[in-house]
Amino acid sequence: MHVCSANTRQYNQASMTTFAMEPLASFIRPHADTPNASRLLDGTPLPTNMSHLLRPETLQLLHTISSSHNSRATPLDTSFTTDDFISCYNTVREHTSSSLSGRHIGHYKAAASFPNIASIHATIMSLPFKMGFSHH
């Protein structure tokens, strides 16, 4: 239950970002599974009535994505491996602030010292991506 609650807070942090607000929010949708999203990836420019509403940085990002996407990429692997977890927490400095979970970063650094525990943390970190949810 705690993981779901923490994920809800963390993933909702993106609610005020460019792709989560209009006009892109309904044009692309959260899973980028709309015909509009496919057309963008295939190189079709945004409608002019929409492009003037976006910042130049966003337009450049969309242009880069569409022009570099010549073929459909393989799906992104969203699994965190034990090695990913260990590598991440072995490099982060202990005085870095902890997540919204309230756990001190030292908890994760200690877990990275034990492959069995690191494996459990890696699995927990992967669940929202594998299951397609971040709350309830």
BELZIDA-V711486 format. One record per backbone hydrogen bond with DSSP energy under -1.0 kcal/mol. CO is the residue of the C=O (numbers start at 1). NH is the residue of the N-H. If there is no record, write none. Layout:
co = {CO CO}
nh = {NH NH}
//
This chain:
co = {1 2 3 4 5 6 7 8 10 11 12 14 17 21 23 24 25 29 34 35 36 37 38 39 40 47 47 48 50 51 55 56 57 58 59 60 61 62 63 64 81 82 83 84 85 86 87 88 93 99 104 105 106 107 108 110 111 114 115 116 117 118 119 120 121 122 123 126 127 128 128}
nh = {5 6 7 8 9 10 11 12 13 14 15 17 20 25 27 28 29 32 38 39 40 41 42 44 43 50 51 52 53 54 59 60 61 62 63 64 65 66 67 68 85 86 87 88 89 90 91 92 96 102 107 109 110 111 112 113 114 118 119 120 121 122 123 124 125 126 127 130 131 132 133}
//
